[in-house]
Amino acid sequence: MGKDNQSTFKFQMNGLKELKRDLRKLKLTSELSPAHKVTSTIVAKAGQREAPRGPTGDLRRSVLPRPLKTAGRVKAGTKVRTSYAAPIHWGWKARNIKPNHFILRGFKKVEPLVHKVYRDEIHRISKRLGRKY
């Protein structure tokens, strides 16, 4: 866990490194953007289902996809309404708050689907480029 309470999910797919290199060379780095958008939405919805149920539901509603051109990303909490999202997810030892890894649990439940989305997108791109990854 880093200082800013953010984590990175990483998984390895054969040929992904080479595909990213080729996309950079061809100036097509945003080719995986649709997959990042889809997967971050899938993980965000799973994280919402796993988030603790509070009286207002603000924490659940704050779990949102934030895809980038180069990666899928999910964020929970806002500075004003749900600033407690990080301590709830990662825990806070000094305050005796145990971690409730609701986004991680959500990701683990949909991980096969995330892999499938990336595999399908890589296959589509490789066919278009005429290469096998």
C-alpha positions in Angstrom: 0.0 0.0 0.0 1.4 3.4 -1.0 1.2 6.7 0.8 -1.8 7.8 -1.2 -3.8 4.5 -0.4 -3.9 3.5 -4.1 -3.2 0.1 -5.5 -2.5 -1.2 -8.9 -4.0 -4.5 -10.2 -1.7 -6.1 -12.6 -2.0 -9.3 -14.6 0.1 -10.7 -17.3 -1.0 -11.7 -20.8 1.3 -13.2 -23.3 2.1 -10.8 -26.0 0.8 -7.7 -24.2 4.2 -6.1 -23.8 4.9 -6.5 -27.6 1.5 -5.2 -28.5 1.9 -2.1 -26.4 5.4 -1.6 -28.0 3.9 -1.9 -31.5 1.0 0.4 -30.7 3.5 3.0 -29.4 5.6 2.7 -32.6 2.5 3.1 -34.8 1.2 6.0 -32.6 -1.9 4.0 -31.8 -1.6 4.0 -28.0 -5.3 4.7 -27.4 -6.3 1.4 -29.3 -6.9 -0.4 -25.9 -9.0 2.5 -24.6 -12.3 0.8 -25.3 -11.1 -2.3 -23.3 -10.0 -0.1 -20.4 -13.4 1.6 -20.4 -15.3 -1.6 -20.4 -13.1 -3.4 -17.8 -13.0 -0.4 -15.4 -16.9 -0.3 -15.6 -17.1 -4.0 -14.9 -14.8 -3.8 -11.9 -16.5 -0.6 -10.6 -19.9 -2.3 -10.6 -18.5 -5.3 -8.8 -16.9 -3.0 -6.3 -20.2 -1.3 -5.7 -21.9 -4.6 -5.0 -19.1 -5.5 -2.5 -19.0 -2.0 -0.8 -20.4 -1.8 2.8 -24.1 -0.9 3.0 -24.4 2.4 4.9 -27.5 4.4 5.8 -27.0 6.8 2.9 -25.4 4.6 0.3 -22.9 7.3 -0.5 -19.9 5.0 -0.4 -21.4 2.5 -2.9 -22.4 5.3 -5.3 -18.9 6.8 -5.1 -17.2 3.6 -6.6 -16.8 4.7 -10.2 -14.8 3.8 -13.3 -12.1 6.2 -14.2 -10.5 4.8 -17.4 -7.4 6.3 -18.9 -6.0 5.9 -22.4 -3.3 3.5 -21.1 -5.1 1.7 -18.2 -8.4 0.9 -16.6 -8.9 2.5 -13.2 -11.6 2.4 -10.5 -11.9 5.1 -7.8 -13.9 5.2 -4.6 -14.7 8.2 -2.6 -14.8 12.0 -3.0 -13.0 14.6 -1.0 -16.2 16.1 0.4 -19.0 13.4 0.7 -17.0 10.2 1.1 -13.5 11.1 2.2 -13.7 7.9 4.4 -13.6 5.6 1.4 -9.9 4.9 1.6 -9.8 4.2 5.4 -12.8 1.8 5.0 -11.1 0.0 2.0 -7.5 -0.1 3.2 -8.1 0.2 7.0 -6.5 2.6 9.5 -4.5 0.9 12.2 -4.2 4.0 14.4 -8.0 4.3 14.5 -8.5 0.6 14.8 -10.4 0.3 11.5 -9.9 -3.0 9.8 -9.6 -3.1 6.0 -12.6 -4.0 4.0 -11.1 -4.6 0.5 -14.5 -4.3 -1.3 -12.9 -3.2 -4.7 -10.4 -6.0 -4.5 -13.1 -8.6 -3.7 -15.2 -7.2 -6.6 -12.2 -7.5 -9.0 -11.5 -11.1 -8.0 -15.1 -12.0 -8.8 -15.0 -10.5 -12.3 -11.4 -11.2 -13.1 -12.1 -13.9 -15.7 -14.4 -11.5 -17.5 -11.8 -8.8 -17.4 -9.3 -11.2 -19.0 -11.8 -12.1 -21.7 -12.4 -8.5 -22.6 -8.7 -7.8 -23.0 -8.1 -11.0 -24.9 -10.9 -10.2 -27.3 -9.6 -6.6 -27.8 -6.0 -7.8 -28.3 -7.2 -10.4 -30.8 -9.2 -7.7 -32.7 -6.2 -5.3 -32.8 -3.8 -8.1 -33.8 -6.0 -9.1 -36.8 -6.2 -5.4 -37.8 -2.4 -5.1 -37.6 -1.8 -8.4 -39.3 0.3 -9.7 -36.4 -0.1 -12.4 -33.8 0.3 -11.5 -30.1 
